[in-house]
Amino acid sequence: MGASVAYHLARHGVTDVVRLEREKMLGTGSTGRNAGGVRHQFSNEANIRLSIESIRLLERFADEVGHPIDFHQDGYLFLLSSPAAVETFRRNVDLQRRLGVDVQWLDAAGARRLAPGLDAAGVMAATFCARDGIADPNGVTMGFAKAAQSAGVVIERDAEVTGIRASGGRVCAVETSRGTVETRTVVNAAGPWAGVIGRMVGADGVNVPVRPVRRHIFIAAMDGGQPAATVPSSHIMVIDFETTFYFHREGGGVLFGMGDPSETSTFDTTVQWDFLPQVIDVAVKRLPALESASISHAWAGLYEMTPDGNPIIGPAGIEGFYTVAGFSGHGFQHSPAAGRILADIVAGHDPHFDLSPFALDRFNASRVGGERYVI
Ligand SMILES: Cc1cc2nc3c(=O)[nH]c(=O)nc-3n(C[C@H](O)[C@H](O)[C@H](O)COP(=O)(O)OP(=O)(O)OC[C@H]3O[C@@H](n4cnc5c(N)ncnc54)[C@H](O)[C@@H]3O)c2cc1C
């Protein structure tokens, strides 16, 4: 998010920008730990609009941003096994189509044809969007960062934000482990740490309701003799909506994961190996080839959850302070559009986007809405 905002500010000619990063490298937070999934298939109109714009930019990334990225548009396949899920998806596919997204309905046999090796037992229906896919988080982050840097933006690594000073009702400086930056504008793009940054603002802090929640990814090494028909050869992302189990091909193996409903809020990213048997129980039912696979490695990262699963984009609590965070597990893919929108606002341009579903004050106004496809 920070790299995208910096890039889009530079496109407006705003280059008096410092991107502060606590770590020695960019992209080691949630962005460096995600599954790379990019989809149009959301339940919330504003998220679908973010996807349409973001995927358009990802498709033209090398031409527009000037750096090549790895992007496979082999589609997202959602498997639905209950009447309630089918009903929800009916409404949402209608919405997606109204917005111009080409989403298909499939039966179990159609799903199996797209994802060889899939066991579609109990699948009542499936949806598929061919322009969804898998992109490379490091390439996108570094592409935005390098383009911003060549336009004059400064990137300070190893520079931890420790405080944000305010005076006369607006921000005036950021304190870091490497000194103070005087500024009238601060963008909080700290992902799962956005709430911590909010609490640093002025004497009272700003309540940015973003909660870190640990999520795991496992990589299964398939043995070289694995027949092609037991695992999809494309990068299609398959999601079992009821269980949230998902997988896609990753190199010679398979990347997979699943939400853990018992996980509580934490910044701890230690892998919980005792969660693996629960995932495997579900996984082998959908992709039987995993039964004979070995797990080559695993990692955990942080989802940045808001109370309604939608992000916070825009002004946040005190003049000059903005937030672009809380993407609740789908922020990598929305970084192109979200960064563009935030940069427009900071640069004083109309973002041409209805930000009310993403406004910080929605949590006080108890507006209904939110995202239902948090996987
Ligand atoms: C297992 C997993 C799978 C996921 N899969 C997907 C997916 O398939 N598709 C998708 O779109 N999204 C996915 N996500 C979500 C996605 O990774 C996040 O939404 C996205 O990376 C958020 O980006 P960000 O820039 O807001 O946060 P981050 O990438 O976390 O960046 C925040 C940065 O702020 C820095 N920082 C924090 N505190 C300070 C401080 N005090 N001073 C200076 N710097 C600070 C951090 O070091 C970090 O670099 C997944 C996440 C996980 C954990």
Ligand as a Chemical Component Dictionary entry (heavy atoms), coordinates in Angstrom:
data_LIG
# 
_chem_comp.id                   LIG 
_chem_comp.type                 NON-POLYMER 
_chem_comp.pdbx_formal_charge   0 
_chem_comp.three_letter_code    LIG 
# 
loop_
_chem_comp_atom.comp_id 
_chem_comp_atom.atom_id 
_chem_comp_atom.alt_atom_id 
_chem_comp_atom.type_symbol 
_chem_comp_atom.charge 
_chem_comp_atom.model_Cartn_x 
_chem_comp_atom.model_Cartn_y 
_chem_comp_atom.model_Cartn_z 
_chem_comp_atom.pdbx_ordinal 
LIG C1  C1  C 0 -1.446 -15.945 4.594  1  
LIG C2  C2  C 0 -1.975 -14.727 3.852  2  
LIG C3  C3  C 0 -2.519 -14.892 2.583  3  
LIG C4  C4  C 0 -2.993 -13.773 1.895  4  
LIG N1  N1  N 0 -3.465 -13.936 0.624  5  
LIG C5  C5  C 0 -3.840 -12.856 -0.094 6  
LIG C6  C6  C 0 -4.223 -12.999 -1.443 7  
LIG O1  O1  O 0 -4.238 -14.093 -1.982 8  
LIG N2  N2  N 0 -4.558 -11.858 -2.117 9  
LIG C7  C7  C 0 -4.545 -10.633 -1.536 10 
LIG O2  O2  O 0 -4.884 -9.643  -2.188 11 
LIG N3  N3  N 0 -4.183 -10.474 -0.250 12 
LIG C8  C8  C 0 -3.825 -11.554 0.472  13 
LIG N4  N4  N 0 -3.436 -11.401 1.777  14 
LIG C9  C9  C 0 -3.574 -10.088 2.401  15 
LIG C10 C10 C 0 -2.464 -9.160  1.982  16 
LIG O3  O3  O 0 -1.221 -9.768  2.211  17 
LIG C11 C11 C 0 -2.588 -7.845  2.745  18 
LIG O4  O4  O 0 -3.903 -7.357  2.656  19 
LIG C12 C12 C 0 -1.643 -6.789  2.156  20 
LIG O5  O5  O 0 -0.362 -7.342  2.007  21 
LIG C13 C13 C 0 -1.608 -5.551  3.039  22 
LIG O6  O6  O 0 -0.612 -4.705  2.538  23 
LIG P1  P1  P 0 -0.151 -3.471  3.404  24 
LIG O7  O7  O 0 0.839  -2.735  2.614  25 
LIG O8  O8  O 0 -1.369 -2.772  3.913  26 
LIG O9  O9  O 0 0.518  -4.134  4.702  27 
LIG P2  P2  P 0 2.046  -4.777  4.899  28 
LIG O10 O10 O 0 2.436  -5.477  3.674  29 
LIG O11 O11 O 0 1.980  -5.506  6.160  30 
LIG O12 O12 O 0 2.891  -3.460  4.987  31 
LIG C14 C14 C 0 2.909  -2.698  6.158  32 
LIG C15 C15 C 0 4.324  -2.224  6.348  33 
LIG O13 O13 O 0 4.358  -1.319  7.445  34 
LIG C16 C16 C 0 5.581  -1.518  8.103  35 
LIG N5  N5  N 0 5.474  -0.986  9.481  36 
LIG C17 C17 C 0 4.661  -1.420  10.469 37 
LIG N6  N6  N 0 4.837  -0.666  11.578 38 
LIG C18 C18 C 0 5.770  0.260   11.268 39 
LIG C19 C19 C 0 6.381  1.326   11.986 40 
LIG N7  N7  N 0 6.075  1.589   13.266 41 
LIG N8  N8  N 0 7.306  2.090   11.348 42 
LIG C20 C20 C 0 7.635  1.861   10.055 43 
LIG N9  N9  N 0 7.091  0.858   9.325  44 
LIG C21 C21 C 0 6.166  0.082   9.934  45 
LIG C22 C22 C 0 5.773  -3.022  8.082  46 
LIG O14 O14 O 0 7.128  -3.383  8.311  47 
LIG C23 C23 C 0 5.286  -3.367  6.686  48 
LIG O15 O15 O 0 6.321  -3.391  5.732  49 
LIG C24 C24 C 0 -2.955 -12.503 2.496  50 
LIG C25 C25 C 0 -2.385 -12.327 3.762  51 
LIG C26 C26 C 0 -1.888 -13.441 4.434  52 
LIG C27 C27 C 0 -1.278 -13.251 5.794  53 
# 
loop_
_chem_comp_bond.comp_id 
_chem_comp_bond.atom_id_1 
_chem_comp_bond.atom_id_2 
_chem_comp_bond.value_order 
_chem_comp_bond.pdbx_ordinal 
LIG C1  C2  SING 1  
LIG C2  C3  SING 2  
LIG C2  C26 DOUB 3  
LIG C3  C4  DOUB 4  
LIG C4  N1  SING 5  
LIG C4  C24 SING 6  
LIG N1  C5  DOUB 7  
LIG C5  C6  SING 8  
LIG C5  C8  SING 9  
LIG C6  O1  DOUB 10 
LIG C6  N2  SING 11 
LIG N2  C7  SING 12 
LIG C7  O2  DOUB 13 
LIG C7  N3  SING 14 
LIG N3  C8  DOUB 15 
LIG C8  N4  SING 16 
LIG N4  C9  SING 17 
LIG N4  C24 SING 18 
LIG C9  C10 SING 19 
LIG C10 O3  SING 20 
LIG C10 C11 SING 21 
LIG C11 O4  SING 22 
LIG C11 C12 SING 23 
LIG C12 O5  SING 24 
LIG C12 C13 SING 25 
LIG C13 O6  SING 26 
LIG O6  P1  SING 27 
LIG P1  O7  DOUB 28 
LIG P1  O8  SING 29 
LIG P1  O9  SING 30 
LIG O9  P2  SING 31 
LIG P2  O10 DOUB 32 
LIG P2  O11 SING 33 
LIG P2  O12 SING 34 
LIG O12 C14 SING 35 
LIG C14 C15 SING 36 
LIG C15 O13 SING 37 
LIG C15 C23 SING 38 
LIG O13 C16 SING 39 
LIG C16 N5  SING 40 
LIG C16 C22 SING 41 
LIG N5  C17 SING 42 
LIG N5  C21 SING 43 
LIG C17 N6  DOUB 44 
LIG N6  C18 SING 45 
LIG C18 C19 SING 46 
LIG C18 C21 DOUB 47 
LIG C19 N7  SING 48 
LIG C19 N8  DOUB 49 
LIG N8  C20 SING 50 
LIG C20 N9  DOUB 51 
LIG N9  C21 SING 52 
LIG C22 O14 SING 53 
LIG C22 C23 SING 54 
LIG C23 O15 SING 55 
LIG C24 C25 DOUB 56 
LIG C25 C26 SING 57 
LIG C26 C27 SING 58 
# 
